[in-house]
Amino acid sequence: MPSMTLTEKILARHAGRDAVRPGDNIWVDADVLMTHDVCGPGTIGVFKQHFGKDAKVWDRTKVVIIPDHYIFTADKMANRNVDVLRQFAAEQDLPYFYDVGSDRYKGVCHIALPEEGHTRPGEVLFGTDSHTCTAGAFGEFATGIGNTDAGFVLGAGKLWVKVPTTMRFVFHGELPPYLMAKDLILAVIGDIGCDGATYRAMEFDGDGVYALNIEERMTLTNMVIEAGGKNGVIGPDKVTLDYVNARNRSGKAFTPVFSDPGAKFIFEKVYDVRKLQPVVAKPHSPDNRAFVGEVRGEKLDRAYIGSCTGGKLTDFRAAASILKGKTVKIDTFVVPATSEIAKGLKNEQLNGQSLEEVFLAAGAKIGPPSCAACLGGPSDTFGRLNSPMSCISTTNRNFPGRMGHKEAKVFLASPLTVAASAVNGVITDPREYLE
């Protein structure tokens, strides 16, 4: 049997094959299908059109619906989308519908999935969102798909997939206190470009990766799509298994998978994290990389700390470590990714203050858990850029109009860099506050 990468082994198992090779086209069984309020109605429409208006989904325990994008808004069309999800969840008697306005509401789907135990090593997760690749941090094949494919999966439980080639990125060394996973992935995207991993798997390895906590690993895999990646993946270790086992509420058995010795990678790059600097992605592309020193002093109008790639507790701990005892000079918006993280802001202490108290005392505004302004949204969306302003953000995309106004400028950076910049009102090197 040929040596295979982690991605190839997962796909082979889910195709019922002993082995697959890059370029093979195979039917892959799905373990989980996730959709949300933006794509859910379209997915449901495709499903009913092709399988029948009274058809049942292939497995109600494997469908997860998480409204999270355009929910805290008065926009009627956005509200209607959530109503469509509610009706479908009731029709299908779906156990994993995390409805807004209910005690089950979660927030951003990519963080809610692992929190609620829907991510497990060795599995296949399809989601109607390009950042579904976040779940690759748990050692699974996770990728975003369109509404048509998702509608088919709802009825058939499988999808026709081409096996991708795999690129390997190895990080060595102990991460300096002024760097975060966001700096690492922005460095990678800056090196290979927004099309450098098109329809390829991106596998992360090395002691520098395995020293990261699970939230930071999620930041790495979250942004592989910004390089065109089909999926991102990190082999599971004790950190992974401890997290998954603590949250695997269904008790479903899973089998961790690892790349074989001798597996073939189409590309490999090795980084020494001790030699890296804080990174910023300038407008209007995630691969428009600059080291923070190259853009230091750039005037800003707003700072934003949130989203699936920047709204986790690790991100807020980092930001609070800089904002503690200081006052922001520009409007600063803080958006926890999920309700669980929002509770963490209230409960976790930093030198006698909760994280929430640190942010409020610094003059920041805290919004309800959701995607909020990461995808722009209706004009009443919390933190949305409604004018051609300049914003530094922990989000994952900075295309024109991504966070609202088409002429707004968005700089992507780590929570440390965003917090330091919020204090000064200009792009600032976090080392000014950490050394």
Secondary structure, DSSP 8 states (H G I E B T S, - for coil): -----HHHHHHHHHTT-S---TT-EEEEE-SEEEE-TTTHHHHHHHHHHHH-TT---S-GGGEEE---SS-SS--HHHHHHHHHHHHHHHHHT-S-B--TTSTT--B-HHHHHHHTT---TT-EEEESSGGGGGGGGGTSEEEE--HHHHHHHHHHSEEEEE--EEEEEEEES---TT--HHHHHHHHHHHH-TTTTTTEEEEEESHHHHTS-HHHHHHHHHGGGGGT-SEEEE---HHHHHHHHHH-TT----------TT---SEEEEEEGGG---EEE-TT-TT-EEEHHHHTT-B-SEEEEESTTT-SHHHHHHHHHHHTT---SSEEEEE-SBHHHHHHHHH-EETTEEHHHHHHHTT-EE--SS-GGGG--STTSTT-B-SS-EEEESSS---TTTTB-TT-EEEE--HHHHHHHHHHTB---THHHH-
